[in-house]
Amino acid sequence: MPESPRTIMLVATEPSATRLGAALMEAWQNVQPNVVFIGMGGAEMQARGLVQKAPAEAAAVMGLAEVIPAIPRIRKALKVLAHAVETERPALVLTIDGQDFAARLAKATRHLGVPHVQYVAPKVWAWRQGRVHSLAKLFTHILSILPFEAPFFAASGLPTTYVGHPMVSQLAAYAQMRRTQPHSHTLALLPGSRAQEWAHHWPIMLATYRRLRQLQPTLGALLVVPDAAAAARCRAWAPWAETEQIEVVVAEQRFAALATCRAALAKSGTNNLELAVLGVPAVVCYRMHALTYAVARWLVKIPYVSLPNVVINPPVMGQKGRKTGHVVYPEFIQKAVTPENLARALVPMLAPKPPAYVAKGLAQVAAALETPRPPAEMALEIVLNLLEKPEIARGTGTQKPNKA
């Protein structure tokens, strides 16, 4: 008698999570074509056959002001998904990113005894590390996309496996382009993805670029922003002349452009890891409201804000990190973010050959992020092992997939 198809609940609330979910679904369907997926996800997951129980938009909110009016629909989505777990009894619940939503769903369903895997680890290593103990009660296993997270979570007894960062495979062709093509005498300027970030960073970045142009008149710049509207906002805050050789680059066009630039000045964020994967020397800065900064200094337990620097200076559970002086990218925070400081740090980055410490750091990041197979395949191996051998969930948390 044929075995009945296995039902899996997948939950993705953001576009980036949907991309991870769709890749995992594709890998799973290649191995088990009859698997049934239910839950929540975007268009890419639905195209692969996800039976939608609640709309992903219901939980896709950021910031306190945005969350408060969304609470009713978030609660409704949680209730619908929890009911689906109870009535349809999936073999596994797998939530992707969206740590707050994932934790609430896990709390609502843990009495049912269904294994719950979290894909993309909550960033408790950065702040409020004590939360890791409550997560160990909620999740059966964590699939991590950052290499230092497995040993960090292992200290709390929460099984965690590094499966690889999707950015590595997504940017592989552009990284190869950078290794094989000459670099233009161009500085990439990345002021962020939100209006508040542009206001804090763009005027200083423009002033820094102008200062560098006095020293290097042939220098050009790329303003990398999400869309044309963002470029218009930046121009309104700090306008520039056409003669200043600033080219606007938007959205996915940025990767090809970044691959050929000499160096970058970037706001701290996801773009820092993109730059490192591409192999671009950079200086990182971050400015915020004074009150926000005061709270962040109190909460955050890691000495570096740029992810490449965190990768080579991994946090340790229960310890407040100290600066080692060994970084990939120099960091300037709050009052240290001045055109003088940034320009001084960028001059060596704009040389035809980057400083030795930058080249060494970029090589370390590349080695740390490396995996033998794509993240979706690595993640699937762990999940299938978990379903067939539940005792894996009681392991040390540092087990790794086979390299075969």
Sequence and secondary structure as in RCSB ss.txt:
>XXXX:A:sequence
MPESPRTIMLVATEPSATRLGAALMEAWQNVQPNVVFIGMGGAEMQARGLVQKAPAEAAAVMGLAEVIPAIPRIR
KALKVLAHAVETERPALVLTIDGQDFAARLAKATRHLGVPHVQYVAPKVWAWRQGRVHSLAKLFTHILSILPFEA
PFFAASGLPTTYVGHPMVSQLAAYAQMRRTQPHSHTLALLPGSRAQEWAHHWPIMLATYRRLRQLQPTLGALLVV
PDAAAAARCRAWAPWAETEQIEVVVAEQRFAALATCRAALAKSGTNNLELAVLGVPAVVCYRMHALTYAVARWLV
KIPYVSLPNVVINPPVMGQKGRKTGHVVYPEFIQKAVTPENLARALVPMLAPKPPAYVAKGLAQVAAALETPRPP
AEMALEIVLNLLEKPEIARGTGTQKPNKA
>XXXX:A:secstr
      EEEEEE SHHHHHHHHHHHHHHHHH TT EEEEE  HHHHHTT EESS GGGT   SHHHHHHHHHHHH
HHHHHHHHHHHHH  SEEEEES HHHHHHHHHHHGGGT  EEEES   TTTB TTHHHHHHHH SEEEESSTTHH
HHHHTTT  EEE   HHHHHTHHHHHHHHHS  EEEEEEE  SSHHHHHHHHHHHHHHHHHHHHH TT EEEEEE
SSHHHHHHHHHHS   GGG EEEEEGGGHHHHHHHEEEEEEESSHHHHHHHHHT  EEEEE   HHHHHHHHHHB
  S  SHHHHHHS   TT      S  SS EEEGGG  HHHHHHHHHHHTSSS  HHHHHHHHHHHHHH  SS H
HHHHHHHHHHHHH GGGGGS S       
